[in-house]
Amino acid sequence: MSAALLRYRILAFVTGVMLLLLAFVAMPMKYLAHQPGPVSVIGTAHGFLFMVYLVTALDLGIRLRWRWLKLGLVMLAGTIPFASFIAERRASEEVRARGRV
């Protein structure tokens, strides 16, 4: 279980950081400074990492036997700024509370 949690935690952090960079650095640069380059690079990286995040969240959710609604909300957390950090913290607390780490 600890390996699945570690994978999920890493991807939640990286996906969250990439989304913040995309939303608060690259998008303003595109629309305010007319520089679309960062959006294409960071957006592509976030898109790829988000797909890997979905796989790791699914893996963790299956191992913890989460309900589909909870799993869906955790997966959606990678699309809302700061939400992946909150979801990661709650998932980590749940795993520790179950004594599986």
N, C-alpha and C positions, 0 to 999 in steps of 0.2 A: 504494500500500500504506500509506503513512504516514497518509492520511486515514482509512482503515478502522481502523487501529490507534488513532489519536487518538479516533475516535468510541467505540471499544470501551473505551479507557482511561477516558474521561470517564464512560461509563455504568457501568463496573465500580465506579468510586469512588463515584458517586452512589447506586447500588443498594446498595453495601456500607454506606454511611453511613446510608441510610434503614432498612436491616435492623437495624443496631445500635441506632438510635433506637427502632425498633419493639420489639425484644427487651429492651432494657435500660432504656428510659424509659417507653414507652407501656404495655407489658404490665404492668410493676409498678404503674403508676398505676391501671390498670384493676382489678387484683385486690387491691392493698393500700390504695389510696385511694378505690376505687369511683368512678373517673372514666373512663368509657368513651370520652369524646370524642377524646383523642389517638390511641387505637387506630384509630378509624374514619378519621381524617384521614391519619395516617401510614401506616396499613395500605393505604388506597386509593392513596396516592401511590406507595408501594413496589410495589404490584401493577401499576400502570400502567408505572412505570419498569422493572420486571422484564421486562415484555413487550418494551419497547424494547431492553433489555439482551440479551434472547434474539435479537432480529433482528440486533443489531450483532455478537454473538458468532458467529452463523451466517454473517454476511457475512465476518468475518475468517477463520473456519474454512474456508470454501469457497476464499477467496483463497490461504490457506496450505496447502490440501489436507490438512487434518487428517483423521485416521481418525475414524470415527463415535464410537468410545468416548471419545476425547480431547475431541471436540466436545461430547459429552453431559456429560462431567465439568466442562468449562468452563461450560456452561450451568447445571448444577446448583450451581455455586459461588455463584450469586446467592441461594441459599436457605439457606446456612449462614453464620452470623456469622464474619467475618474471611476467609472462603474466597475471596471475590471479589477481595480485595486480593492474595492469594497467586497466584490464577490470572492476574490482570492482570500481575503482575511477571514471571511465567514466560512469558507470551505476548509481552511486550515484549522480554524477553531473547532469545526464539527469533527474533523478527523481526530484531532487531539482529544476531544471530549469522548469520542468512542474508544479511545485507547488503542488506535491502530497505527500509531507512529512509534 
